Amino acid sequence: MMKLLMAATASLSLVPLAGCATMRDATPEQRASCERMEQTMGTNTTHDHNEMKGMGMNPMNLSHARCQQILAQ
């Protein structure tokens, strides 16, 4: 049980660093995907109850936020 708790704690400590990896330049494929997303559904992020509770953004809002970054470049 203690090993499981230690592993979970170590994994959670890396979560804040995950956002750092998203600041790299986009590939042409990623940019094209974001342009398609913008044309078909937009890149707005909706309100997110999990984020408001401090549980992080949901995957849809993460991808939309990343596309906002890519399209702003």
PDB file with SEQRES, HELIX, SHEET and CRYST1 records, atoms N, CA, C and O in Angstrom:
SEQRES   1 A   73  MET MET LYS LEU LEU MET ALA ALA THR ALA SER LEU SER          
SEQRES   2 A   73  LEU VAL PRO LEU ALA GLY CYS ALA THR MET ARG ASP ALA          
SEQRES   3 A   73  THR PRO GLU GLN ARG ALA SER CYS GLU ARG MET GLU GLN          
SEQRES   4 A   73  THR MET GLY THR ASN THR THR HIS ASP HIS ASN GLU MET          
SEQRES   5 A   73  LYS GLY MET GLY MET ASN PRO MET ASN LEU SER HIS ALA          
SEQRES   6 A   73  ARG CYS GLN GLN ILE LEU ALA GLN                              
HELIX    1 AA1 MET A    2  ALA A   18  1                                  17    
HELIX    2 AA2 GLY A   19  MET A   23  5                                   5    
HELIX    3 AA3 PRO A   28  THR A   40  1                                  13    
HELIX    4 AA4 HIS A   49  MET A   52  1                                   4    
HELIX    5 AA5 PRO A   59  ALA A   72  1                                  14    
CRYST1    1.000    1.000    1.000  90.00  90.00  90.00 P 1           1          
ATOM      1  N   MET A   1       0.828  -1.192   0.000  1.00  0.00           N  
ATOM      2  CA  MET A   1       0.000   0.000   0.000  1.00  0.00           C  
ATOM      3  C   MET A   1       0.871   1.254   0.000  1.00  0.00           C  
ATOM      4  O   MET A   1       0.575   2.222  -0.700  1.00  0.00           O  
ATOM      5  N   MET A   2       1.939   1.233   0.783  1.00  0.00           N  
ATOM      6  CA  MET A   2       2.819   2.399   0.865  1.00  0.00           C  
ATOM      7  C   MET A   2       3.497   2.661  -0.481  1.00  0.00           C  
ATOM      8  O   MET A   2       3.655   3.814  -0.881  1.00  0.00           O  
ATOM      9  N   LYS A   3       3.901   1.587  -1.186  1.00  0.00           N  
ATOM     10  CA  LYS A   3       4.532   1.758  -2.498  1.00  0.00           C  
ATOM     11  C   LYS A   3       3.553   2.387  -3.484  1.00  0.00           C  
ATOM     12  O   LYS A   3       3.933   3.239  -4.287  1.00  0.00           O  
ATOM     13  N   LEU A   4       2.301   1.967  -3.420  1.00  0.00           N  
ATOM     14  CA  LEU A   4       1.283   2.522  -4.303  1.00  0.00           C  
ATOM     15  C   LEU A   4       1.083   4.007  -4.021  1.00  0.00           C  
ATOM     16  O   LEU A   4       0.972   4.810  -4.947  1.00  0.00           O  
ATOM     17  N   LEU A   5       1.037   4.366  -2.757  1.00  0.00           N  
ATOM     18  CA  LEU A   5       0.876   5.763  -2.372  1.00  0.00           C  
ATOM     19  C   LEU A   5       2.066   6.599  -2.828  1.00  0.00           C  
ATOM     20  O   LEU A   5       1.893   7.720  -3.305  1.00  0.00           O  
ATOM     21  N   MET A   6       3.268   6.060  -2.683  1.00  0.00           N  
ATOM     22  CA  MET A   6       4.469   6.781  -3.108  1.00  0.00           C  
ATOM     23  C   MET A   6       4.478   6.967  -4.625  1.00  0.00           C  
ATOM     24  O   MET A   6       4.850   8.032  -5.117  1.00  0.00           O  
ATOM     25  N   ALA A   7       4.075   5.945  -5.359  1.00  0.00           N  
ATOM     26  CA  ALA A   7       4.044   6.034  -6.821  1.00  0.00           C  
ATOM     27  C   ALA A   7       3.013   7.067  -7.277  1.00  0.00           C  
ATOM     28  O   ALA A   7       3.264   7.839  -8.202  1.00  0.00           O  
ATOM     29  N   ALA A   8       1.863   7.073  -6.624  1.00  0.00           N  
ATOM     30  CA  ALA A   8       0.825   8.043  -6.979  1.00  0.00           C  
ATOM     31  C   ALA A   8       1.289   9.461  -6.681  1.00  0.00           C  
ATOM     32  O   ALA A   8       1.041  10.376  -7.466  1.00  0.00           O  
ATOM     33  N   THR A   9       1.958   9.644  -5.560  1.00  0.00           N  
ATOM     34  CA  THR A   9       2.460  10.964  -5.193  1.00  0.00           C  
ATOM     35  C   THR A   9       3.512  11.433  -6.187  1.00  0.00           C  
ATOM     36  O   THR A   9       3.511  12.598  -6.586  1.00  0.00           O  
ATOM     37  N   ALA A  10       4.401  10.547  -6.588  1.00  0.00           N  
ATOM     38  CA  ALA A  10       5.438  10.897  -7.561  1.00  0.00           C  
ATOM     39  C   ALA A  10       4.812  11.258  -8.906  1.00  0.00           C  
ATOM     40  O   ALA A  10       5.254  12.200  -9.564  1.00  0.00           O  
ATOM     41  N   SER A  11       3.794  10.518  -9.313  1.00  0.00           N  
ATOM     42  CA  SER A  11       3.125  10.807 -10.582  1.00  0.00           C  
ATOM     43  C   SER A  11       2.441  12.164 -10.547  1.00  0.00           C  
ATOM     44  O   SER A  11       2.513  12.926 -11.510  1.00  0.00           O  
ATOM     45  N   LEU A  12       1.783  12.462  -9.449  1.00  0.00           N  
ATOM     46  CA  LEU A  12       1.075  13.739  -9.336  1.00  0.00           C  
ATOM     47  C   LEU A  12       2.028  14.918  -9.287  1.00  0.00           C  
ATOM     48  O   LEU A  12       1.671  16.024  -9.694  1.00  0.00           O  
ATOM     49  N   SER A  13       3.239  14.693  -8.791  1.00  0.00           N  
ATOM     50  CA  SER A  13       4.184  15.804  -8.722  1.00  0.00           C  
ATOM     51  C   SER A  13       4.661  16.224 -10.109  1.00  0.00           C  
ATOM     52  O   SER A  13       5.174  17.331 -10.271  1.00  0.00           O  
ATOM     53  N   LEU A  14       4.502  15.364 -11.106  1.00  0.00           N  
ATOM     54  CA  LEU A  14       4.905  15.695 -12.473  1.00  0.00           C  
ATOM     55  C   LEU A  14       3.813  16.410 -13.251  1.00  0.00           C  
ATOM     56  O   LEU A  14       4.082  16.983 -14.307  1.00  0.00           O  
ATOM     57  N   VAL A  15       2.588  16.386 -12.749  1.00  0.00           N  
ATOM     58  CA  VAL A  15       1.466  16.989 -13.466  1.00  0.00           C  
ATOM     59  C   VAL A  15       1.690  18.468 -13.770  1.00  0.00           C  
ATOM     60  O   VAL A  15       1.423  18.881 -14.899  1.00  0.00           O  
ATOM     61  N   PRO A  16       2.167  19.296 -12.828  1.00  0.00           N  
ATOM     62  CA  PRO A  16       2.376  20.709 -13.181  1.00  0.00           C  
ATOM     63  C   PRO A  16       3.384  20.910 -14.310  1.00  0.00           C  
ATOM     64  O   PRO A  16       3.318  21.910 -15.026  1.00  0.00           O  
ATOM     65  N   LEU A  17       4.301  19.985 -14.472  1.00  0.00           N  
ATOM     66  CA  LEU A  17       5.298  20.101 -15.530  1.00  0.00           C  
ATOM     67  C   LEU A  17       4.734  19.751 -16.897  1.00  0.00           C  
ATOM     68  O   LEU A  17       5.316  20.115 -17.919  1.00  0.00           O  
ATOM     69  N   ALA A  18       3.615  19.053 -16.928  1.00  0.00           N  
ATOM     70  CA  ALA A  18       3.036  18.644 -18.207  1.00  0.00           C  
ATOM     71  C   ALA A  18       2.659  19.846 -19.055  1.00  0.00           C  
ATOM     72  O   ALA A  18       2.758  19.784 -20.281  1.00  0.00           O  
ATOM     73  N   GLY A  19       2.235  20.919 -18.444  1.00  0.00           N  
ATOM     74  CA  GLY A  19       1.880  22.116 -19.191  1.00  0.00           C  
ATOM     75  C   GLY A  19       3.061  22.766 -19.871  1.00  0.00           C  
ATOM     76  O   GLY A  19       2.889  23.472 -20.864  1.00  0.00           O  
ATOM     77  N   CYS A  20       4.262  22.543 -19.359  1.00  0.00           N  
ATOM     78  CA  CYS A  20       5.458  23.140 -19.949  1.00  0.00           C  
ATOM     79  C   CYS A  20       5.728  22.582 -21.342  1.00  0.00           C  
ATOM     80  O   CYS A  20       6.268  23.283 -22.198  1.00  0.00           O  
ATOM     81  N   ALA A  21       5.362  21.350 -21.570  1.00  0.00           N  
ATOM     82  CA  ALA A  21       5.656  20.702 -22.844  1.00  0.00           C  
ATOM     83  C   ALA A  21       4.784  21.236 -23.970  1.00  0.00           C  
ATOM     84  O   ALA A  21       5.108  21.037 -25.141  1.00  0.00           O  
ATOM     85  N   THR A  22       3.690  21.905 -23.646  1.00  0.00           N  
ATOM     86  CA  THR A  22       2.779  22.357 -24.694  1.00  0.00           C  
ATOM     87  C   THR A  22       3.212  23.666 -25.334  1.00  0.00           C  
ATOM     88  O   THR A  22       2.553  24.119 -26.269  1.00  0.00           O  
ATOM     89  N   MET A  23       4.273  24.286 -24.883  1.00  0.00           N  
ATOM     90  CA  MET A  23       4.681  25.578 -25.411  1.00  0.00           C  
ATOM     91  C   MET A  23       5.604  25.464 -26.627  1.00  0.00           C  
ATOM     92  O   MET A  23       6.063  26.485 -27.140  1.00  0.00           O  
ATOM     93  N   ARG A  24       5.881  24.268 -27.091  1.00  0.00           N  
ATOM     94  CA  ARG A  24       6.757  24.101 -28.251  1.00  0.00           C  
ATOM     95  C   ARG A  24       6.035  24.553 -29.519  1.00  0.00           C  
ATOM     96  O   ARG A  24       4.814  24.713 -29.527  1.00  0.00           O  
ATOM     97  N   ASP A  25       6.796  24.754 -30.577  1.00  0.00           N  
ATOM     98  CA  ASP A  25       6.198  25.142 -31.855  1.00  0.00           C  
ATOM     99  C   ASP A  25       5.350  23.997 -32.399  1.00  0.00           C  
ATOM    100  O   ASP A  25       5.664  22.822 -32.205  1.00  0.00           O  
ATOM    101  N   ALA A  26       4.296  24.357 -33.067  1.00  0.00           N  
ATOM    102  CA  ALA A  26       3.386  23.361 -33.625  1.00  0.00           C  
ATOM    103  C   ALA A  26       3.941  22.800 -34.923  1.00  0.00           C  
ATOM    104  O   ALA A  26       4.633  23.492 -35.670  1.00  0.00           O  
ATOM    105  N   THR A  27       3.629  21.548 -35.179  1.00  0.00           N  
ATOM    106  CA  THR A  27       3.970  20.943 -36.461  1.00  0.00           C  
ATOM    107  C   THR A  27       2.948  21.428 -37.495  1.00  0.00           C  
ATOM    108  O   THR A  27       1.874  21.898 -37.120  1.00  0.00           O  
ATOM    109  N   PRO A  28       3.265  21.322 -38.775  1.00  0.00           N  
ATOM    110  CA  PRO A  28       2.280  21.710 -39.801  1.00  0.00           C  
ATOM    111  C   PRO A  28       0.968  20.921 -39.680  1.00  0.00           C  
ATOM    112  O   PRO A  28      -0.109  21.451 -39.949  1.00  0.00           O  
ATOM    113  N   GLU A  29       1.072  19.657 -39.275  1.00  0.00           N  
ATOM    114  CA  GLU A  29      -0.132  18.834 -39.113  1.00  0.00           C  
ATOM    115  C   GLU A  29      -0.995  19.353 -37.970  1.00  0.00           C  
ATOM    116  O   GLU A  29      -2.219  19.403 -38.087  1.00  0.00           O  
ATOM    117  N   GLN A  30      -0.355  19.743 -36.857  1.00  0.00           N  
ATOM    118  CA  GLN A  30      -1.110  20.278 -35.723  1.00  0.00           C  
ATOM    119  C   GLN A  30      -1.791  21.587 -36.107  1.00  0.00           C  
ATOM    120  O   GLN A  30      -2.951  21.815 -35.763  1.00  0.00           O  
ATOM    121  N   ARG A  31      -1.073  22.436 -36.816  1.00  0.00           N  
ATOM    122  CA  ARG A  31      -1.654  23.721 -37.237  1.00  0.00           C  
ATOM    123  C   ARG A  31      -2.850  23.490 -38.159  1.00  0.00           C  
ATOM    124  O   ARG A  31      -3.883  24.143 -38.012  1.00  0.00           O  
ATOM    125  N   ALA A  32      -2.713  22.567 -39.106  1.00  0.00           N  
ATOM    126  CA  ALA A  32      -3.819  22.262 -40.023  1.00  0.00           C  
ATOM    127  C   ALA A  32      -5.022  21.718 -39.254  1.00  0.00           C  
ATOM    128  O   ALA A  32      -6.164  22.070 -39.548  1.00  0.00           O  
ATOM    129  N   SER A  33      -4.762  20.868 -38.277  1.00  0.00           N  
ATOM    130  CA  SER A  33      -5.839  20.322 -37.454  1.00  0.00           C  
ATOM    131  C   SER A  33      -6.554  21.431 -36.687  1.00  0.00           C  
ATOM    132  O   SER A  33      -7.782  21.436 -36.593  1.00  0.00           O  
ATOM    133  N   CYS A  34      -5.788  22.363 -36.145  1.00  0.00           N  
ATOM    134  CA  CYS A  34      -6.382  23.480 -35.405  1.00  0.00           C  
ATOM    135  C   CYS A  34      -7.179  24.394 -36.326  1.00  0.00           C  
ATOM    136  O   CYS A  34      -8.228  24.908 -35.937  1.00  0.00           O  
ATOM    137  N   GLU A  35      -6.692  24.597 -37.533  1.00  0.00           N  
ATOM    138  CA  GLU A  35      -7.437  25.420 -38.492  1.00  0.00           C  
ATOM    139  C   GLU A  35      -8.763  24.763 -38.854  1.00  0.00           C  
ATOM    140  O   GLU A  35      -9.780  25.443 -38.987  1.00  0.00           O  
ATOM    141  N   ARG A  36      -8.755  23.423 -39.016  1.00  0.00           N  
ATOM    142  CA  ARG A  36     -10.005  22.699 -39.286  1.00  0.00           C  
ATOM    143  C   ARG A  36     -10.957  22.822 -38.097  1.00  0.00           C  
ATOM    144  O   ARG A  36     -12.156  23.039 -38.269  1.00  0.00           O  
ATOM    145  N   MET A  37     -10.406  22.682 -36.885  1.00  0.00           N  
ATOM    146  CA  MET A  37     -11.233  22.791 -35.682  1.00  0.00           C  
ATOM    147  C   MET A  37     -11.860  24.178 -35.596  1.00  0.00           C  
ATOM    148  O   MET A  37     -13.043  24.313 -35.284  1.00  0.00           O  
ATOM    149  N   GLU A  38     -11.067  25.199 -35.872  1.00  0.00           N  
ATOM    150  CA  GLU A  38     -11.561  26.571 -35.794  1.00  0.00           C  
ATOM    151  C   GLU A  38     -12.704  26.796 -36.791  1.00  0.00           C  
ATOM    152  O   GLU A  38     -13.677  27.483 -36.481  1.00  0.00           O  
ATOM    153  N   GLN A  39     -12.579  26.213 -37.986  1.00  0.00           N  
ATOM    154  CA  GLN A  39     -13.607  26.384 -39.015  1.00  0.00           C  
ATOM    155  C   GLN A  39     -14.885  25.620 -38.682  1.00  0.00           C  
ATOM    156  O   GLN A  39     -15.985  26.100 -38.955  1.00  0.00           O  
ATOM    157  N   THR A  40     -14.744  24.435 -38.094  1.00  0.00           N  
ATOM    158  CA  THR A  40     -15.918  23.599 -37.869  1.00  0.00           C  
ATOM    159  C   THR A  40     -16.618  23.860 -36.545  1.00  0.00           C  
ATOM    160  O   THR A  40     -17.848  23.863 -36.493  1.00  0.00           O  
ATOM    161  N   MET A  41     -15.865  24.079 -35.477  1.00  0.00           N  
ATOM    162  CA  MET A  41     -16.519  24.243 -34.175  1.00  0.00           C  
ATOM    163  C   MET A  41     -16.010  25.417 -33.367  1.00  0.00           C  
ATOM    164  O   MET A  41     -16.583  25.735 -32.325  1.00  0.00           O  
ATOM    165  N   GLY A  42     -14.968  26.060 -33.809  1.00  0.00           N  
ATOM    166  CA  GLY A  42     -14.399  27.162 -33.041  1.00  0.00           C  
ATOM    167  C   GLY A  42     -13.399  26.644 -32.015  1.00  0.00           C  
ATOM    168  O   GLY A  42     -13.280  25.438 -31.798  1.00  0.00           O  
ATOM    169  N   THR A  43     -12.696  27.560 -31.399  1.00  0.00           N  
ATOM    170  CA  THR A  43     -11.683  27.157 -30.415  1.00  0.00           C  
ATOM    171  C   THR A  43     -11.992  27.696 -29.024  1.00  0.00           C  
ATOM    172  O   THR A  43     -11.113  27.732 -28.163  1.00  0.00           O  
ATOM    173  N   ASN A  44     -13.237  28.117 -28.797  1.00  0.00           N  
ATOM    174  CA  ASN A  44     -13.601  28.596 -27.465  1.00  0.00           C  
ATOM    175  C   ASN A  44     -13.568  27.456 -26.460  1.00  0.00           C  
ATOM    176  O   ASN A  44     -13.866  26.309 -26.790  1.00  0.00           O  
ATOM    177  N   THR A  45     -13.201  27.790 -25.227  1.00  0.00           N  
ATOM    178  CA  THR A  45     -13.247  26.805 -24.153  1.00  0.00           C  
ATOM    179  C   THR A  45     -14.505  27.065 -23.342  1.00  0.00           C  
ATOM    180  O   THR A  45     -14.844  28.212 -23.050  1.00  0.00           O  
ATOM    181  N   THR A  46     -15.183  26.005 -22.986  1.00  0.00           N  
ATOM    182  CA  THR A  46     -16.408  26.132 -22.196  1.00  0.00           C  
ATOM    183  C   THR A  46     -16.063  26.170 -20.715  1.00  0.00           C  
ATOM    184  O   THR A  46     -14.938  25.859 -20.324  1.00  0.00           O  
ATOM    185  N   HIS A  47     -17.034  26.551 -19.895  1.00  0.00           N  
ATOM    186  CA  HIS A  47     -16.761  26.515 -18.458  1.00  0.00           C  
ATOM    187  C   HIS A  47     -16.575  25.058 -18.046  1.00  0.00           C  
ATOM    188  O   HIS A  47     -17.173  24.158 -18.636  1.00  0.00           O  
ATOM    189  N   ASP A  48     -15.766  24.840 -17.056  1.00  0.00           N  
ATOM    190  CA  ASP A  48     -15.360  23.490 -16.679  1.00  0.00           C  
ATOM    191  C   ASP A  48     -15.446  23.356 -15.160  1.00  0.00           C  
ATOM    192  O   ASP A  48     -14.663  23.959 -14.426  1.00  0.00           O  
ATOM    193  N   HIS A  49     -16.401  22.565 -14.705  1.00  0.00           N  
ATOM    194  CA  HIS A  49     -16.591  22.407 -13.260  1.00  0.00           C  
ATOM    195  C   HIS A  49     -15.386  21.759 -12.593  1.00  0.00           C  
ATOM    196  O   HIS A  49     -15.054  22.110 -11.461  1.00  0.00           O  
ATOM    197  N   ASN A  50     -14.727  20.826 -13.262  1.00  0.00           N  
ATOM    198  CA  ASN A  50     -13.534  20.208 -12.674  1.00  0.00           C  
ATOM    199  C   ASN A  50     -12.435  21.237 -12.473  1.00  0.00           C  
ATOM    200  O   ASN A  50     -11.756  21.227 -11.446  1.00  0.00           O  
ATOM    201  N   GLU A  51     -12.251  22.125 -13.441  1.00  0.00           N  
ATOM    202  CA  GLU A  51     -11.224  23.156 -13.311  1.00  0.00           C  
ATOM    203  C   GLU A  51     -11.566  24.096 -12.159  1.00  0.00           C  
ATOM    204  O   GLU A  51     -10.687  24.507 -11.402  1.00  0.00           O  
ATOM    205  N   MET A  52     -12.845  24.433 -12.033  1.00  0.00           N  
ATOM    206  CA  MET A  52     -13.259  25.312 -10.940  1.00  0.00           C  
ATOM    207  C   MET A  52     -13.004  24.664  -9.581  1.00  0.00           C  
ATOM    208  O   MET A  52     -12.783  25.364  -8.593  1.00  0.00           O  
ATOM    209  N   LYS A  53     -13.034  23.335  -9.526  1.00  0.00           N  
ATOM    210  CA  LYS A  53     -12.781  22.610  -8.280  1.00  0.00           C  
ATOM    211  C   LYS A  53     -11.298  22.339  -8.077  1.00  0.00           C  
ATOM    212  O   LYS A  53     -10.923  21.669  -7.114  1.00  0.00           O  
ATOM    213  N   GLY A  54     -10.447  22.846  -8.963  1.00  0.00           N  
ATOM    214  CA  GLY A  54      -9.009  22.636  -8.834  1.00  0.00           C  
ATOM    215  C   GLY A  54      -8.539  21.285  -9.322  1.00  0.00           C  
ATOM    216  O   GLY A  54      -7.455  20.837  -8.947  1.00  0.00           O  
ATOM    217  N   MET A  55      -9.330  20.626 -10.149  1.00  0.00           N  
ATOM    218  CA  MET A  55      -8.987  19.284 -10.627  1.00  0.00           C  
ATOM    219  C   MET A  55      -8.360  19.306 -12.017  1.00  0.00           C  
ATOM    220  O   MET A  55      -8.133  18.245 -12.599  1.00  0.00           O  
ATOM    221  N   GLY A  56      -8.077  20.475 -12.556  1.00  0.00           N  
ATOM    222  CA  GLY A  56      -7.464  20.564 -13.879  1.00  0.00           C  
ATOM    223  C   GLY A  56      -8.503  20.687 -14.971  1.00  0.00           C  
ATOM    224  O   GLY A  56      -9.696  20.472 -14.756  1.00  0.00           O  
ATOM    225  N   MET A  57      -8.015  21.041 -16.155  1.00  0.00           N  
ATOM    226  CA  MET A  57      -8.902  21.222 -17.309  1.00  0.00           C  
ATOM    227  C   MET A  57      -9.276  19.879 -17.915  1.00  0.00           C  
ATOM    228  O   MET A  57      -8.524  18.909 -17.822  1.00  0.00           O  
ATOM    229  N   ASN A  58     -10.462  19.834 -18.544  1.00  0.00           N  
ATOM    230  CA  ASN A  58     -10.852  18.602 -19.223  1.00  0.00           C  
ATOM    231  C   ASN A  58     -10.123  18.520 -20.566  1.00  0.00           C  
ATOM    232  O   ASN A  58      -9.645  19.539 -21.065  1.00  0.00           O  
ATOM    233  N   PRO A  59     -10.032  17.336 -21.155  1.00  0.00           N  
ATOM    234  CA  PRO A  59      -9.259  17.159 -22.393  1.00  0.00           C  
ATOM    235  C   PRO A  59      -9.716  18.052 -23.547  1.00  0.00           C  
ATOM    236  O   PRO A  59      -8.886  18.528 -24.321  1.00  0.00           O  
ATOM    237  N   MET A  60     -11.017  18.284 -23.673  1.00  0.00           N  
ATOM    238  CA  MET A  60     -11.495  19.141 -24.758  1.00  0.00           C  
ATOM    239  C   MET A  60     -10.975  20.562 -24.582  1.00  0.00           C  
ATOM    240  O   MET A  60     -10.492  21.169 -25.537  1.00  0.00           O  
ATOM    241  N   ASN A  61     -11.069  21.088 -23.381  1.00  0.00           N  
ATOM    242  CA  ASN A  61     -10.594  22.449 -23.153  1.00  0.00           C  
ATOM    243  C   ASN A  61      -9.082  22.540 -23.309  1.00  0.00           C  
ATOM    244  O   ASN A  61      -8.571  23.570 -23.751  1.00  0.00           O  
ATOM    245  N   LEU A  62      -8.357  21.479 -22.954  1.00  0.00           N  
ATOM    246  CA  LEU A  62      -6.905  21.474 -23.161  1.00  0.00           C  
ATOM    247  C   LEU A  62      -6.571  21.568 -24.645  1.00  0.00           C  
ATOM    248  O   LEU A  62      -5.698  22.341 -25.041  1.00  0.00           O  
ATOM    249  N   SER A  63      -7.266  20.779 -25.467  1.00  0.00           N  
ATOM    250  CA  SER A  63      -6.964  20.803 -26.902  1.00  0.00           C  
ATOM    251  C   SER A  63      -7.371  22.138 -27.520  1.00  0.00           C  
ATOM    252  O   SER A  63      -6.680  22.642 -28.406  1.00  0.00           O  
ATOM    253  N   HIS A  64      -8.475  22.711 -27.068  1.00  0.00           N  
ATOM    254  CA  HIS A  64      -8.889  24.012 -27.595  1.00  0.00           C  
ATOM    255  C   HIS A  64      -7.912  25.104 -27.167  1.00  0.00           C  
ATOM    256  O   HIS A  64      -7.587  25.987 -27.960  1.00  0.00           O  
ATOM    257  N   ALA A  65      -7.443  25.051 -25.923  1.00  0.00           N  
ATOM    258  CA  ALA A  65      -6.472  26.043 -25.448  1.00  0.00           C  
ATOM    259  C   ALA A  65      -5.168  25.922 -26.228  1.00  0.00           C  
ATOM    260  O   ALA A  65      -4.553  26.932 -26.571  1.00  0.00           O  
ATOM    261  N   ARG A  66      -4.745  24.692 -26.510  1.00  0.00           N  
ATOM    262  CA  ARG A  66      -3.522  24.488 -27.292  1.00  0.00           C  
ATOM    263  C   ARG A  66      -3.703  25.042 -28.704  1.00  0.00           C  
ATOM    264  O   ARG A  66      -2.787  25.660 -29.247  1.00  0.00           O  
ATOM    265  N   CYS A  67      -4.861  24.829 -29.296  1.00  0.00           N  
ATOM    266  CA  CYS A  67      -5.104  25.375 -30.636  1.00  0.00           C  
ATOM    267  C   CYS A  67      -5.116  26.898 -30.613  1.00  0.00           C  
ATOM    268  O   CYS A  67      -4.658  27.531 -31.564  1.00  0.00           O  
ATOM    269  N   GLN A  68      -5.624  27.488 -29.558  1.00  0.00           N  
ATOM    270  CA  GLN A  68      -5.579  28.946 -29.447  1.00  0.00           C  
ATOM    271  C   GLN A  68      -4.129  29.424 -29.455  1.00  0.00           C  
ATOM    272  O   GLN A  68      -3.806  30.427 -30.090  1.00  0.00           O  
ATOM    273  N   GLN A  69      -3.251  28.700 -28.743  1.00  0.00           N  
ATOM    274  CA  GLN A  69      -1.819  29.046 -28.723  1.00  0.00           C  
ATOM    275  C   GLN A  69      -1.211  28.902 -30.116  1.00  0.00           C  
ATOM    276  O   GLN A  69      -0.484  29.782 -30.576  1.00  0.00           O  
ATOM    277  N   ILE A  70      -1.511  27.797 -30.779  1.00  0.00           N  
ATOM    278  CA  ILE A  70      -0.938  27.519 -32.102  1.00  0.00           C  
ATOM    279  C   ILE A  70      -1.379  28.572 -33.109  1.00  0.00           C  
ATOM    280  O   ILE A  70      -0.558  29.082 -33.871  1.00  0.00           O  
ATOM    281  N   LEU A  71      -2.655  28.898 -33.118  1.00  0.00           N  
ATOM    282  CA  LEU A  71      -3.172  29.851 -34.097  1.00  0.00           C  
ATOM    283  C   LEU A  71      -2.708  31.275 -33.813  1.00  0.00           C  
ATOM    284  O   LEU A  71      -2.722  32.117 -34.710  1.00  0.00           O  
ATOM    285  N   ALA A  72      -2.302  31.551 -32.595  1.00  0.00           N  
ATOM    286  CA  ALA A  72      -1.796  32.883 -32.248  1.00  0.00           C  
ATOM    287  C   ALA A  72      -0.344  33.072 -32.684  1.00  0.00           C  
ATOM    288  O   ALA A  72       0.143  34.202 -32.724  1.00  0.00           O  
ATOM    289  N   GLN A  73       0.348  31.991 -33.008  1.00  0.00           N  
ATOM    290  CA  GLN A  73       1.765  32.076 -33.403  1.00  0.00           C  
ATOM    291  C   GLN A  73       1.919  32.681 -34.776  1.00  0.00           C  
ATOM    292  O   GLN A  73       3.040  32.827 -35.264  1.00  0.00           O  
TER     293      GLN A  73                                                      
END                                                                             
